[in-house]
Amino acid sequence: MVGNLVAEVHALLASNVPQTARADRILGACQKGTMTTALVVDDSLLIRHTVCRLLEKHGYSVESACDGLEALELLKRIQPSLIVTDLLMPKMGGPELIGILKQNPETASIPIIVVAGHKSASQPPEETAADYIIFKDIDIVEQLEKTLDSLSPQIASL
């Protein structure tokens, strides 16, 4: 746990988060013994990389998985405050992963952002039980920034 905290503080110090916000997050992390963790689930390496770097820039400690099955394995050892997932993935897609997470009392309240292409977004967020949906073919960074801003109070309360 201490090793994870040290790694998370190091990543936050190297990020572009404003100094005052960094200090607040580090202090809060030290008091709680952990920093805010996000889980990114996408079979596209480019999307995973883009989303992970953006979340790290915002002070998150980030774990990633290639599909829903790998995400479920990771969730046995981490407790993220946010999950960002694709819909269409091999082995286990986003809708099935989200369904499992929303049925489990330990993960049901974690906010979920779906990152989808327009074609895979034929299922609206209500049908996937996701909290937000953003699209890969529109400026993903800008959409994710806006979504993170709107989610900040919810994540802080977890």
C-alpha positions in Angstrom: 0.0 0.0 0.0 2.8 2.4 0.9 4.6 1.6 -2.4 1.4 2.4 -4.3 0.9 5.7 -2.4 4.5 6.7 -3.2 4.1 5.9 -6.9 0.8 7.8 -7.0 2.3 10.8 -5.3 5.2 10.7 -7.7 2.9 10.6 -10.7 0.8 13.5 -9.3 4.0 15.6 -8.8 5.0 15.0 -12.4 1.6 15.9 -13.7 0.3 19.2 -15.0 -2.2 19.6 -12.2 -1.9 23.1 -10.6 0.4 23.1 -7.6 -2.4 24.0 -5.1 -4.6 21.2 -6.4 -1.6 18.8 -6.2 -1.0 19.7 -2.6 -4.6 19.2 -1.7 -4.8 15.8 -3.5 -1.5 14.6 -1.9 -2.6 15.6 1.6 -6.0 13.9 1.1 -4.3 10.8 -0.3 -2.0 10.6 2.7 -4.8 11.1 5.1 -6.9 8.4 3.4 -3.9 6.2 2.6 -4.7 6.2 -1.1 -5.2 8.5 -4.1 -8.1 8.6 -6.5 -7.8 5.6 -8.8 -9.3 5.2 -12.3 -9.7 2.1 -14.4 -9.6 2.4 -18.1 -11.0 -0.5 -20.2 -10.5 -0.5 -24.0 -9.1 -2.8 -26.6 -7.6 0.1 -28.5 -4.1 0.8 -27.3 -4.3 4.4 -28.6 -7.6 5.1 -26.7 -6.3 3.5 -23.5 -3.1 5.6 -23.7 -4.9 8.8 -24.5 -7.4 8.4 -21.7 -4.8 7.2 -19.2 -2.5 10.2 -19.8 -5.4 12.6 -19.5 -6.5 11.0 -16.2 -3.0 11.1 -14.9 -2.8 14.7 -15.8 -5.8 15.2 -13.6 -4.1 13.5 -10.7 -5.5 10.0 -10.9 -3.6 6.9 -10.4 -4.6 4.8 -13.4 -4.9 1.1 -14.1 -5.9 -0.3 -17.5 -7.4 -3.4 -19.1 -7.9 -4.6 -22.6 -11.4 -6.0 -22.1 -14.1 -6.7 -19.5 -12.6 -9.9 -18.2 -9.2 -8.3 -17.5 -11.0 -5.4 -15.8 -12.9 -7.8 -13.5 -9.5 -9.4 -12.5 -8.0 -6.0 -11.8 -11.1 -5.1 -9.7 -10.2 -7.9 -7.3 -7.2 -5.9 -6.2 -8.1 -2.2 -6.8 -11.0 0.0 -5.8 -11.3 2.7 -8.5 -13.3 5.9 -8.0 -14.0 6.0 -11.7 -14.2 3.6 -14.6 -13.9 4.5 -18.3 -14.8 1.7 -20.7 -15.4 1.0 -24.4 -18.6 -0.8 -25.4 -17.3 -3.2 -28.1 -14.4 -5.4 -26.9 -13.3 -9.0 -27.3 -14.0 -11.6 -24.5 -16.3 -9.3 -22.6 -17.8 -6.0 -23.8 -18.7 -2.9 -22.0 -22.5 -3.5 -21.5 -21.8 -6.9 -19.8 -19.0 -5.4 -17.7 -21.2 -2.5 -16.6 -24.1 -4.9 -15.8 -21.9 -6.9 -13.5 -20.5 -3.8 -11.8 -23.9 -2.3 -11.2 -25.2 -5.5 -9.7 -22.3 -5.7 -7.2 -22.9 -3.6 -4.1 -19.1 -2.9 -3.8 -18.9 -1.4 -7.3 -22.5 -0.2 -8.0 -21.8 3.4 -7.1 -18.6 3.8 -9.1 -19.2 6.4 -11.9 -18.8 4.8 -15.4 -17.9 6.7 -18.5 -18.4 4.9 -21.8 -16.0 5.9 -24.6 -17.7 4.6 -27.8 -17.6 5.1 -31.6 -20.9 6.3 -33.1 -21.7 2.9 -34.5 -21.2 1.1 -31.1 -23.1 3.9 -29.4 -26.4 2.5 -30.8 -27.0 1.6 -27.1 -27.7 4.8 -25.2 -26.1 5.2 -21.8 -29.5 4.3 -20.1 -29.4 0.9 -21.7 -25.8 0.3 -20.7 -26.3 1.7 -17.2 -23.3 4.0 -17.8 -23.3 7.5 -16.2 -21.8 9.3 -19.2 -21.1 8.5 -22.8 -18.5 10.2 -25.0 -17.5 9.5 -28.6 -14.1 8.5 -30.1 -14.7 10.3 -33.3 -15.3 13.7 -31.6 -12.5 15.5 -29.6 -12.1 12.8 -26.9 -9.9 14.9 -24.7 -12.3 17.8 -24.6 -15.3 15.6 -23.9 -13.5 13.7 -21.2 -12.4 17.0 -19.6 -16.0 18.2 -19.4 -17.2 14.9 -18.1 -14.5 14.8 -15.4 -15.5 18.4 -14.3 -19.1 17.4 -13.9 -18.1 14.2 -12.1 -15.7 15.8 -9.6 -18.2 16.2 -6.7 -19.5 12.7 -7.1 -16.0 11.2 -7.2 -14.9 13.3 -4.2 -17.8 11.8 -2.1 -16.8 8.2 -2.7 
